[in-house]
């Protein structure tokens, strides 16, 4: 059974070739260590960058298992977005995420990802926000944390 790696980063993570290269090299290093399952979200630029890199890598490494963990019911996504996700990812939307007020859906999704992951790759520069809180929870659970912002 492969280890699971999840991604968390600030919604406004800068898009730069340096950050993209650092993230891609980190992912390739994890793959070389036997990590083949990667869980992504959909809440900001870091998530967008992560999904883009994972789709690109899967073309050369088809045995990667890419999962999109949705904070919201994917049945409500616009058809084109859902089709694009389904073509590239296994979509995860569990009762643990769905059960509760929509205002806290992202927090529940983040907790679900952390509880089911072994490794967290993140881009954290501020000690505030959802990504920061998720990584703090992962630290409390003694998950391996790789912060590419450092």
Secondary structure, DSSP 8 states (H G I E B T S, - for coil): --EEEEEEE-TT----HHHHHHHHHHHHHHHHTTEEEEEE--SSHHHHHHHHHHHHHHHH-TT-EEEEE-SS-GGGS-HHHHHHHHHH-EEE--HHHHSS-GGGHHHHHHHHHHHT-SEEEEE--SS-SHHHHHHHHHHHTT-EEEETT-
